[in-house]
């Protein structure tokens, strides 16, 4: 278990100030907009890998463990995962205004690009070169997702319980095709109890 949850991130200097405390900086509203705008702008092939890279590796707003803990919450809520993460972080740092700014930044560039691509696809979507273009992008998108999964796996607690839960989740979703919400509703409490039991033993 982490020493603090996502709702208990300790306060730190503003993003524009020098951070000497070692704590993650509290971003300004402009910083939230820029971060999620870049996530939306560069998130080709799936936004989640780019969101993790931006929030964990580049900005340090979340640790790898905190991102892995926030992701199940985002999956349980209705709507896209990264939009839910933007809402939670924006609300955490800058209240309702921050949540709105983060989500607006996330969707601004994709909305403009999608409208343009949709217009182009309506005109040239049946061309052979278009089919080859999409076929070439698929392996790259798959690689991004796999790379993100591998990085998230490294943040899991070590032990048999984690291995069993990961395996059971993979079988339930990839093999048995069960709904994600049902899988999380069953395995989520089991995982929580396993981690609580481990914490008591330690």
Secondary structure, DSSP 4 states (H G I P E B T S, - for coil): --SS-GGGPPP--BTTS---SSSPPB--HHHHHHHHHHHHHH-TT-HHHHHHIIIIIIS-SS-HHHHHHHHHHHHHSSS-HHHHHHHHHHHHHHHHHHHHHHHHHHHHHHHHHHHHHHHHHHHHTTSHHHHHHHHHHHHHHHHHHHHHHHHHHTTSPPSHHHHHHHHHHHIIIIIS---HHHHHHHHHHHHHHHHHHHHHH-
